[in-house]
Amino acid sequence: MSQTPKKRTAPRVAPYAFVTPAVVLYALVLLIPIGYTLYLSVEKTQVSGLGLGTGARKQVFAGLSNYASALTDAAFLSSLLRVVVYSLILVPVMLGLALLFALLLDARRVRFQQFSRLAIFLPYAVPIVISSLLWGFLYLPTVSPFPAILSKFGLSMPDLFTTHVALLSVANVGVWGGTGFNMIVMYTALRAVPSELYEAARIDGASQRAVALRIKIPMIAPALVLTGVFSIIATLQVFSEPETLAPLTNTISPQWMPLMRVYDLAFNDNNSYEAAALSVIIAAVMFVGSFFLLRVSNKRVFQGR
């Protein structure tokens, strides 16, 4: 009798060997910094005597005192209110323009579609610091070409860095840079919709507007929810735009946005403990807000599936 060859089984350690680099990188880049931030948020520096000499300053357990200080910090609360207003301005305008451009590019009779997609998406490829500097110099009347152009029509350029306009100026940078990415996401979702639905609607006499409102937009509702949640999270993380524009004006303070307040506490006030507590609070707000939005959208858009 001939013996059947035994099946070779791959070593069980092979899958773990392939996964190990990703796990180690994930731990080094994400888990360890989060754990260290949580540790710093419950610590403080205790000063004995005049604070001079060896052992005069030592790190001790602070409990929740850093969180209490953070939640009663007037500068942080003001920045939190400001970022909410910023989000209410930025998200609807950016997503509205992205949806409009996606619908226009998905129309049947549109010329130069490839060029239009590239032109709308191109601002997203520009680094945030560069785009903020670009718009910042356009806002300054001394270097901007707009005052000379407006003067030919008898108009003057308003101050775009005043207290009530600075938020709109910063939001404009975000809209300019983020519309293209969200447009690509929505346009890709539109291209995935079966063309038979459009043909059936046109046979029934539906106009382009009716097709867009009653077929296209409802069909890409998951993409709209996705871009909406990501945009809200991005607004809570806004830092580069106001930080880059701050040297150009006195309106934008070092505590103008929540992350700017964290940076100011950590590096200007040398208070890493309260800065860590603020970081944990901001992360918790983003997590709870994202979870709530996804739950609500799951019930209304995905119908609980």
Secondary structure, DSSP 8 states (H G I E B T S, - for coil): -----------THHHHHHHHHHHHHHIIIIIHHHHHHHHHHTEEEEE-TTS-STTSEEEEE-TTHHHHHHHT-HHHHHHHHHHHHHHHHHHHHHHHHHHHHHHHHHSSS-S-HHHHHHHHHHHHHS-HHHHHHHHHHHH-TTT-SHHHHHHTTT-----TTSTTTHHHHHHHHHHHHHHHHHHHHHHHHHHTS-HHHHHHHHHTT--HHHHIIIIIHHHTHHHHHHHHHHHHHHHHT--HHHHHHGGG-SSS-TTSSHHHHHHIIIIIS--HHHHHHHHHHHHHHHHHHHHHHHHHHHHHTSTT-
